[in-house]
Amino acid sequence: MLTFLTIVTCTMPSDSRMRRILAFLQLSLLRNRSPMSNAILDANKALVLAHYDAVTNRLDPDAIRAQLALDFFDHATGKRMSAEEVIAHSADMHETFAELSAVAECLVAERDIVAGRFVWRGRHRSPWRGIAPTGRHVEFRGMTFWRIRDGRISERWAEIDFVDLERQLRD
């Protein structure tokens, strides 16, 4: 069986963290060599897109509850998060950024991992990380990796360019 690994060169300020994430994911892919059908890979990508829709575009708590595994682990926060914690975080983001939306610029699935590059847009309407509301429309990008297990999201790794977002809010 052929196994393809994508080697990524990171040039972001947090590239050492991203390198560790990518190394972990590559090792994980090497351990789990069982092939997956295109239908499963497409279903995994559809789940991730539906999750972005539920969390960012619509804030749909019932969908979020259905999409997350009970033992969901968010590596960006370094802890397990319940669906209720994810819903609360999403509600806070919607309070902070009016008209919040996310669009996938690229989405790739390999085995049980879905990786994507996303762009978020919104209008800053309440304090965020000590920055008073500006009313500005913002756009920021990031990369997120999701592990899918039994048709639910079980893990997330995220690198979001909050430095650029803060620059937009301060300039």
Backbone as numpy.savetxt, mean C-alpha at the origin, in Angstrom:
# Nx Ny Nz CAx CAy CAz Cx Cy Cz
11.52 -25.68 -13.42 10.68 -24.51 -13.42 11.57 -23.27 -13.42
11.24 -22.29 -14.24 11.96 -21.03 -14.29 11.41 -20.11 -13.22
12.29 -19.40 -12.54 11.90 -18.41 -11.56 12.55 -17.10 -11.97
11.78 -16.07 -12.08 12.29 -14.76 -12.44 12.29 -13.88 -11.20
13.40 -13.24 -10.94 13.49 -12.28 -9.86 13.77 -10.92 -10.46
13.11 -9.94 -9.98 13.33 -8.58 -10.45 14.31 -7.92 -9.50
15.38 -7.40 -10.02 16.35 -6.67 -9.22 16.02 -5.19 -9.37
15.85 -4.54 -8.24 15.45 -3.14 -8.24 16.57 -2.31 -7.65
16.90 -1.22 -8.29 17.86 -0.27 -7.76 17.07 0.85 -7.10
17.36 1.08 -5.83 16.63 2.08 -5.07 17.46 3.34 -4.96
16.83 4.48 -5.26 17.53 5.75 -5.16 16.80 6.73 -4.26
15.78 6.25 -3.56 15.02 7.11 -2.65 15.85 7.30 -1.38
15.58 8.37 -0.59 16.31 8.58 0.66 16.20 7.37 1.59
15.11 6.64 1.52 14.91 5.49 2.39 15.30 4.19 1.70
16.28 4.27 0.76 16.56 3.10 -0.06 17.10 1.93 0.75
17.77 2.14 1.89 18.25 1.00 2.66 17.08 0.21 3.24
16.04 0.88 3.65 14.84 0.20 4.14 14.17 -0.55 2.99
14.06 0.09 1.84 13.44 -0.55 0.69 14.27 -1.76 0.25
15.59 -1.65 0.31 16.43 -2.80 -0.05 16.16 -3.98 0.88
15.97 -3.71 2.17 15.67 -4.80 3.11 14.31 -5.42 2.78
13.34 -4.58 2.45 12.01 -5.09 2.09 12.11 -5.96 0.85
12.80 -5.47 -0.17 12.93 -6.23 -1.41 13.70 -7.53 -1.20
14.74 -7.49 -0.38 15.50 -8.72 -0.11 14.61 -9.75 0.57
13.81 -9.30 1.54 12.89 -10.21 2.22 11.89 -10.81 1.24
11.32 -9.97 0.39 10.33 -10.46 -0.57 10.95 -11.42 -1.57
12.18 -11.14 -2.02 12.83 -12.04 -2.96 13.10 -13.40 -2.31
13.57 -13.41 -1.05 13.77 -14.68 -0.35 12.46 -15.42 -0.18
11.42 -14.68 0.12 10.10 -15.29 0.29 9.64 -15.93 -1.01
9.86 -15.26 -2.11 9.47 -15.82 -3.41 10.28 -17.07 -3.75
11.55 -17.08 -3.37 12.37 -18.26 -3.64 11.89 -19.46 -2.84
11.43 -19.24 -1.61 10.94 -20.33 -0.77 9.63 -20.91 -1.29
8.79 -20.07 -1.83 7.47 -20.50 -2.27 7.48 -20.61 -3.80
7.97 -21.71 -4.31 8.16 -21.86 -5.76 6.95 -22.43 -6.48
5.89 -22.74 -5.78 4.74 -23.34 -6.47 4.12 -22.31 -7.41
3.86 -22.73 -8.65 3.31 -21.79 -9.63 1.86 -21.44 -9.31
1.47 -20.26 -9.71 0.09 -19.82 -9.54 -0.49 -19.54 -10.91
-1.75 -19.81 -11.06 -2.39 -19.55 -12.34 -2.59 -18.06 -12.54
-2.74 -17.67 -13.79 -3.02 -16.27 -14.10 -4.31 -15.81 -13.44
-5.28 -16.72 -13.33 -6.56 -16.36 -12.70 -6.35 -15.97 -11.24
-5.49 -16.70 -10.53 -5.21 -16.37 -9.12 -4.46 -15.05 -9.03
-3.46 -14.87 -9.89 -2.69 -13.62 -9.88 -3.61 -12.44 -10.19
-4.50 -12.60 -11.16 -5.45 -11.53 -11.49 -6.40 -11.26 -10.32
-6.84 -12.32 -9.64 -7.72 -12.15 -8.48 -6.99 -11.42 -7.36
-5.70 -11.72 -7.16 -4.91 -11.03 -6.13 -4.78 -9.54 -6.46
-4.52 -9.24 -7.73 -4.43 -7.82 -8.14 -5.78 -7.13 -7.97
-6.85 -7.81 -8.32 -8.19 -7.22 -8.16 -8.49 -6.95 -6.69
-8.05 -7.85 -5.80 -8.26 -7.63 -4.37 -7.52 -6.37 -3.90
-6.28 -6.20 -4.32 -5.52 -5.02 -3.92 -6.18 -3.74 -4.45
-6.61 -3.76 -5.71 -7.29 -2.57 -6.26 -8.60 -2.30 -5.52
-9.34 -3.34 -5.19 -10.59 -3.17 -4.43 -10.28 -2.62 -3.04
-9.16 -3.04 -2.47 -8.78 -2.54 -1.14 -8.46 -1.04 -1.21
-7.72 -0.62 -2.23 -7.45 0.82 -2.39 -8.76 1.57 -2.56
-9.67 1.00 -3.31 -10.96 1.65 -3.49 -11.67 1.78 -2.14
-11.67 0.72 -1.34 -12.37 0.72 -0.05 -11.70 1.63 0.97
-10.37 1.63 1.00 -9.64 2.42 2.01 -9.52 3.88 1.61
-9.18 4.12 0.35 -8.82 5.48 -0.06 -9.91 6.18 -0.86
-10.49 5.53 -1.82 -11.42 6.21 -2.72 -12.82 6.35 -2.15
-13.27 5.39 -1.33 -14.66 5.44 -0.86 -14.82 5.38 0.66
-13.84 4.90 1.37 -13.93 4.59 2.81 -15.13 3.69 3.07
-14.95 2.42 2.75 -16.00 1.40 2.88 -15.60 0.40 3.96
-16.00 0.64 5.23 -15.58 -0.24 6.34 -15.94 -1.71 6.13
-17.12 -2.00 5.59 -17.50 -3.40 5.40 -16.56 -4.10 4.42
-16.19 -3.42 3.35 -15.26 -4.01 2.39 -13.89 -4.21 3.03
-13.43 -3.25 3.81 -12.13 -3.38 4.48 -12.13 -4.60 5.39
-13.19 -4.76 6.17 -13.29 -5.93 7.06 -13.23 -7.24 6.27
-13.86 -7.27 5.10 -13.90 -8.49 4.29 -12.55 -8.76 3.61
-11.76 -7.73 3.37 -10.52 -7.87 2.60 -9.31 -8.26 3.43
-9.32 -7.93 4.72 -8.14 -8.15 5.55 -8.21 -9.48 6.30
-7.07 -10.16 6.35 -6.96 -11.36 7.18 -7.05 -10.92 8.65
-7.51 -11.81 9.50 -7.64 -11.48 10.92 -6.30 -11.16 11.56
-5.21 -11.74 11.02 -3.87 -11.50 11.57 -3.06 -10.55 10.67
-3.72 -9.62 10.01 -3.06 -8.67 9.11 -1.91 -7.98 9.83
-0.74 -7.94 9.17 0.44 -7.29 9.73 0.89 -6.20 8.77
1.02 -4.97 9.31 1.47 -3.83 8.52 2.92 -3.54 8.88
3.83 -3.86 7.96 5.25 -3.67 8.23 5.63 -2.19 8.30
4.84 -1.31 7.70 5.12 0.12 7.77 4.93 0.63 9.20
3.97 0.08 9.92 3.74 0.48 11.32 4.46 -0.46 12.27
4.88 -1.62 11.77 5.59 -2.58 12.61 4.70 -3.36 13.55
3.42 -3.50 13.19 2.52 -4.21 14.11 1.34 -4.84 13.37
0.69 -5.76 14.07 -0.57 -6.29 13.58 -1.61 -5.19 13.71
-2.50 -5.12 12.72 -3.57 -4.13 12.77 -4.89 -4.82 12.50
-5.85 -4.52 13.32 -7.19 -5.04 13.09 -7.84 -4.25 11.97
-8.90 -4.79 11.42 -9.64 -4.05 10.39 -10.13 -2.72 10.96
-10.52 -2.71 12.22 -11.01 -1.46 12.85 -9.91 -0.41 12.92
-8.66 -0.84 13.16 -7.54 0.12 13.17 -7.27 0.66 11.77
-7.37 -0.18 10.77 -7.18 0.27 9.38 -8.30 1.24 9.01
-9.52 0.94 9.41 -10.66 1.83 9.13 -10.45 3.18 9.81
-9.99 3.18 11.07 -9.74 4.43 11.79 -8.64 5.24 11.10
-7.57 4.57 10.67 -6.50 5.28 9.96 -7.03 5.89 8.66
-7.83 5.11 7.94 -8.41 5.61 6.69 -9.31 6.81 6.95
-10.13 6.73 7.99 -11.02 7.86 8.33 -10.20 9.10 8.66
-9.09 8.93 9.39 -8.22 10.07 9.70 -7.64 10.68 8.42
-7.22 9.84 7.49 -6.68 10.37 6.23 -7.75 11.11 5.44
-8.97 10.59 5.45 -10.06 11.28 4.74 -10.41 12.60 5.42
-10.28 12.65 6.73 -10.52 13.91 7.45 -9.43 14.93 7.10
-8.21 14.46 6.99 -7.08 15.34 6.71 -7.04 15.79 5.26
-7.37 14.87 4.34 -7.28 15.16 2.92 -8.65 14.95 2.26
-9.32 16.05 1.97 -10.62 15.98 1.29 -10.42 15.42 -0.11
-11.47 14.80 -0.63 -11.44 14.26 -2.00 -10.26 13.31 -2.20
-9.91 12.57 -1.15 -8.77 11.65 -1.21 -9.04 10.54 -2.23
-8.04 10.29 -3.07 -8.16 9.20 -4.05 -6.78 8.60 -4.29
-6.78 7.37 -4.76 -5.54 6.69 -5.13 -5.76 5.97 -6.45
-4.73 6.01 -7.28 -4.77 5.36 -8.59 -3.50 4.53 -8.74
-3.64 3.32 -9.23 -2.48 2.47 -9.49 -1.83 2.90 -10.80
-0.55 3.23 -10.75 0.20 3.53 -11.96 0.79 2.25 -12.56
1.04 1.27 -11.70 1.61 0.00 -12.13 1.26 -1.04 -11.07
0.91 -2.24 -11.51 0.56 -3.30 -10.57 1.11 -4.61 -11.12
1.87 -5.34 -10.30 2.50 -6.58 -10.71 2.21 -7.64 -9.65
1.89 -8.86 -10.08 1.67 -9.96 -9.15 2.62 -11.10 -9.45
3.18 -11.65 -8.40 4.07 -12.81 -8.50 3.80 -13.66 -7.27
3.39 -14.90 -7.50 3.03 -15.82 -6.43 2.01 -15.16 -5.49
2.33 -15.02 -4.20 1.35 -14.46 -3.27 1.58 -12.98 -2.98
2.43 -12.32 -3.78 2.75 -10.91 -3.58 2.19 -10.08 -4.73
1.59 -8.94 -4.38 1.18 -7.94 -5.36 1.96 -6.67 -5.03
2.62 -6.11 -6.03 3.40 -4.88 -5.86 2.80 -3.81 -6.74
2.76 -2.60 -6.21 2.20 -1.52 -7.00 2.85 -0.19 -6.72
2.78 0.66 -7.73 3.17 2.07 -7.58 1.88 2.85 -7.70
1.63 3.68 -6.70 0.36 4.38 -6.61 0.58 5.89 -6.50
-0.42 6.63 -6.93 -0.44 8.08 -6.74 -1.71 8.42 -5.95
-1.51 9.21 -4.89 -2.63 9.67 -4.07 -2.83 11.16 -4.34
-4.08 11.58 -4.32 -4.42 12.99 -4.51 -5.47 13.39 -3.49
-5.43 14.64 -3.08 -6.43 15.15 -2.15 -6.19 16.62 -1.88
-7.03 17.19 -1.03 -6.90 18.60 -0.64 -6.70 18.65 0.86
-5.65 19.31 1.30 -5.27 19.38 2.71 -6.24 20.28 3.47
-7.05 19.66 4.36 -8.08 20.44 5.05 -8.02 20.39 6.57
-7.15 19.57 7.14 -6.98 19.58 8.60 -5.53 19.25 8.91
-5.07 19.51 10.14 -3.65 19.34 10.47 -3.13 17.95 10.12
-1.89 17.93 9.64 -1.21 16.68 9.33 0.25 16.81 9.71
0.70 15.96 10.62 2.09 15.95 11.08 2.58 17.34 11.47
1.73 18.05 12.20 2.09 19.37 12.68 1.96 20.49 11.67
1.45 20.22 10.51 1.28 21.24 9.46 -0.19 21.65 9.45
-0.43 22.94 9.69 -1.79 23.47 9.70 -2.43 23.31 8.32
-3.75 23.23 8.26 -4.44 23.09 6.97 -4.06 24.20 6.01
-3.80 23.82 4.76 -3.40 24.80 3.74 -4.46 24.97 2.66
-5.36 24.01 2.53 -6.33 24.04 1.45 -5.73 23.65 0.10
-4.46 23.32 0.08 -3.78 22.99 -1.19 -4.16 21.59 -1.68
-4.20 21.48 -2.99 -4.35 20.17 -3.62 -2.95 19.56 -3.67
-2.86 18.30 -3.27 -1.57 17.62 -3.22 -1.63 16.34 -4.03
-0.44 15.89 -4.41 -0.29 14.63 -5.13 1.01 14.01 -4.64
0.95 12.77 -4.18 2.15 12.09 -3.71 2.11 10.63 -4.14
3.29 10.04 -4.20 3.42 8.68 -4.74 4.08 7.76 -3.74
3.93 6.48 -4.02 4.59 5.48 -3.19 4.48 4.10 -3.81
5.22 3.18 -3.20 5.18 1.78 -3.63 4.71 0.94 -2.46
3.84 -0.01 -2.75 3.30 -0.86 -1.71 3.34 -2.31 -2.20
3.69 -3.19 -1.28 3.70 -4.63 -1.53 2.69 -5.27 -0.60
1.91 -6.18 -1.13 0.86 -6.85 -0.37 1.04 -8.36 -0.49
0.90 -9.07 0.63 0.87 -10.53 0.60 -0.58 -10.96 0.72
-1.00 -11.85 -0.18 -2.37 -12.36 -0.20 -2.33 -13.81 0.28
-3.18 -14.13 1.22 -3.29 -15.50 1.73 -4.77 -15.87 1.83
-5.14 -16.95 1.18 -6.53 -17.43 1.23 -7.53 -16.35 0.82
-7.17 -15.56 -0.20 -8.07 -14.55 -0.74 -8.23 -13.31 0.11
-7.34 -13.13 1.09 -7.37 -11.93 1.94 -5.97 -11.34 2.06
-5.91 -10.08 2.38 -4.63 -9.39 2.54 -4.09 -9.72 3.93
-2.88 -10.31 3.95 -2.31 -10.71 5.24 -1.13 -9.83 5.68
-0.44 -9.18 4.71 0.68 -8.32 5.07 0.78 -7.16 4.09
1.42 -6.08 4.57 1.64 -4.91 3.73 3.00 -4.31 4.07
3.75 -3.94 3.02 4.98 -3.16 3.14 4.73 -1.91 2.31
5.05 -0.74 2.85 4.79 0.50 2.11 5.94 1.48 2.26
6.26 2.13 1.17 7.19 3.26 1.13 6.47 4.39 0.41
6.01 5.37 1.18 5.25 6.50 0.65 6.15 7.73 0.72
6.14 8.54 -0.32 7.00 9.73 -0.37 6.35 10.88 0.40
6.40 10.77 1.73 5.83 11.83 2.56 6.71 13.08 2.57
7.99 12.94 2.21 8.87 14.11 2.12 8.34 15.06 1.04
7.96 14.51 -0.11 7.41 15.35 -1.17 6.07 15.93 -0.76
5.26 15.16 -0.07 3.97 15.68 0.40 4.18 16.85 1.35
5.09 16.70 2.30 5.36 17.80 3.24 5.91 19.02 2.52
6.73 18.80 1.50 7.26 19.94 0.71 6.11 20.70 0.05
5.15 19.96 -0.49 3.99 20.60 -1.13 3.18 21.40 -0.11
3.08 20.91 1.11 2.30 21.60 2.13 3.03 22.80 2.73
4.34 22.76 2.74 5.13 23.85 3.36 5.51 24.95 2.38
5.70 24.62 1.08 6.13 25.62 0.11 5.03 26.57 -0.27
